[in-house]
Amino acid sequence: MQQTIAIVGTGRMGANMARRLKDCGYRVTAVFDLRSEVAKSLADELGCQTCSTLAEVNSLANIVITVVTDNSAMDQIFAEHGDSLLQGAKGHTFINCATVTPAIHREIARRAGQRGANSLEACMASSITQARNGTLYLMIGGEFTVFESVQGLLASLSDGGKLLRYVGPTGTAAEVKALVNMVMNINTAGLAEGLGLGAALGLDLTMLREVFSQTGARSGVLQTDGEDMQNRAHDCYFSAAHAAKDSGIALELAHEAGLHLPLAEATRDQYLKMVKLGLGELDKSGIAELTFPGRFPVGH
Amino acid sequence: MQQTIAIVGTGRMGANMARRLKDCGYRVTAVFDLRSEVAKSLADELGCQTCSTLAEVNSLANIVITVVTDNSAMDQIFAEHGDSLLQGAKGHTFINCATVTPAIHREIARRAGQRGANSLEACMASSITQARNGTLYLMIGGEFTVFESVQGLLASLSDGGKLLRYVGPTGTAAEVKALVNMVMNINTAGLAEGLGLGAALGLDLTMLREVFSQTGARSGVLQTDGEDMQNRAHDCYFSAAHAAKDSGIALELAHEAGLHLPLAEATRDQYLKMVKLGLGELDKSGIAELTFPGRFPVGH
């Protein structure tokens, strides 16, 4: 059966995945977004259909990639009653890319299975540019045979498969993703403290970043966010609000496991503080606004 | 004038620096340690003198490398009254390698200057093995002309100078070092939380570390400490007690600057907890004992 692809959730990630798949010769037949004008604009660009219901999505594609914002949106597009991707789902494969809890991935897989459909989780540890270039780091959870059935498509999004990893049954990828983001957010918050204190001491921050990069303080976020923190360049690639959400998912898992994780908690609290201060849509590097002297005029 | 070198403080770092300098053809003429049997053993190995007073050290060497444990030890070996490295110090150069506060480096430089001696701070961002191999990452603070006068010697400790950086006036190197260790300790504590939660979720930690290394969670401490955390291999290279001290130095600077750094505080508290639990002499990777389920049987 020929693969026909729909995208549900046409924000920047979803739209760029659609563009990449079309570039690679895949048949992208339908798009859907609650903001219908956003979906319409992408449909016009790609020359495909925009849908007004989720049932219509299923009628136009047998592989549906979902890129929605949170647990509640996932629950809604896979609702057991009313308009839903579960309608006419038999034989379809859902590839769910939202960063949501492992529990919701397991629940959606259960619901899809009851309707004779397949469900995979595809957790992305990279961002908008990588989606457009097809160089996403993708971690896949679900049944291995289902993974194999869409491996070509997934490889076209992940540098020919070089960045594609099958990590285990449904839920595992979300767990790994939550841990990646939890540790990344901690490293980001810690870097903002180091550079902020360096600024307070009057140190040359370019020198300081170079020393960090050559010593035990080096990290991925030093490379991606260090200069942005120094220059207050907080255009959003991964928002502070998302960082707060993802650290929250990890802390929920920790709570269920009976673990106390003070660094993860302090980091989540910093990102929640940004949201409260109206800085939630800055990039995660914007956390430096809380730690550099004299930047954000709040009492801390 | 020929350079003659003494080492004050012959713990593992100081002893290995002495061995390296001798290997490189430098004249190591004297060693001193409060634990006289430790100094004696090293003196026998190197074929040099062991001293019973600090004044005697100055009589045998014109360059004195100090590698002591803390502010109080620095204050003591450079005491303004009684036996001290200030006696007979005229024309001598002190190279002070302890990780202590910027303020004490400035104070020692002041005292040395009053006696016609020179003082440099040499902060090391690496450990025992690197001291032996002459591959220390060395950050130097002090007067540039003094730095130049001992540059050859310092280069022989730092991979021919490739890892040698002059960072600014006295105090700057200690500030940079405090920031390096503060950020390194945060990353270490965060990694221990990520791997600990992964263990609680039953994930394959070797897979998890690989994913971390390929994503935004990657860091220097992931490379140096990740596997040790997984395997509970906490032989000491950089002790938890030292980590607590170094994070404390950075937090003192933050306090003086009026900055609140919640991640650095949470990290210092974790390392202080290790000390309180009798785990202070484990390597810093031993912080995983606090975050992995079922490892250290305390109520958290």
Interface residues (C-beta under 8 A of the other chain):
Chain A: A125 S126 Y137 M139 L163 R165 V167 G168 T172 E175 V176 L179 V180 N181 M182 V183 M184 I186 N187 A189 G190 L191 E193 G194 G196 L197 G198 A200 L201 L203 D204 M207 L208 V211 F212 Q214 T215 G216 A217 R218 S219 G220 V221 T224 A250 L253 A254 A257 G258 L259 H260 L261 P262 L263 A264 E265 A266 T267 D269 Q270 T291 P293 H300
Chain B: A125 S126 Y137 M139 L163 R165 V167 G168 T172 E175 V176 L179 V180 N181 M182 V183 M184 I186 N187 A189 G190 L191 E193 G194 G196 L197 G198 A200 L201 L203 D204 M207 L208 V211 F212 Q214 T215 G216 A217 R218 S219 G220 V221 T224 A250 L253 A254 A257 G258 L259 H260 L261 P262 L263 A264 E265 A266 T267 D269 Q270 T291 P293 H300
